[in-house]
Amino acid sequence: MLSLACVTLLAQPGAVPVRVVFDTELGSFSVDVDLAHAPVTAANFLKYVDGGFFDGGYANRAVRPDNTTRHDVEIQVVQFQVARARQREQFAPIPLERTSVTGILHTDAVVSMARAGPDTARGSFSVVIGDQPSLDFGGRRNADGQGFAAFGRVVSGMDVVRKIQQSHTGAAGAYGTETLDPPIGIVKAYRK
């Protein structure tokens, strides 16, 4: 695992964002990946893109007010996974780049790594719908208060992300009523 000091050394001030396109069953959206402010998380995400891990992946979770399983701290996100056939090949977990360090807050259209505990993120990511400060460092969505690692922003196709979020949910699955039924497939993800 990299220390916070190493993360700071990896920062690429002035780095131009890398554009990534996701073609899904419901349309395409584009993400600008921020290497300047979240270098470890951004580099990890690009390894998954370049390795083809999202080709055949899917959106598996859509959280919104009418289906949330947590009413104590509600959020709105769409979560995406690598292809099922590639899940065992995922890279080692990465250190959590907290929003208190990166300055990238969970505002509408921000892209963020999913995680269980600190330093557990791999390939799964979420797109934020609306401003979600409870996902930032010090937020209450996770009991540890460490927040999630935001690393980019959807720059086109938020209408597609919102369409995915409004898709049918409720399948038996890891996320109960938040589980997309059926999952929405990712056809391909690639740098533009």
Buried (B, 14 or more C-beta within 10 A) or exposed (E): EBEEEEBEEBBEEEBEBBBBBBBBBBEBBBBBBBBBBBBBBBBBBBBBBEBBBBBBBBBBBBBBEEBBEEEEBBBBBBBBBBBEEBBEEBEEBBBBBBBEBBEBBBBBBBBBBBBEEBBEBBBBBBBBBEBBBBBBBEBEBBEEEBBBBBBBBBEBBBEBBBBBBBBEBEBEBEBBBBBBBEBBBBEBBBEE
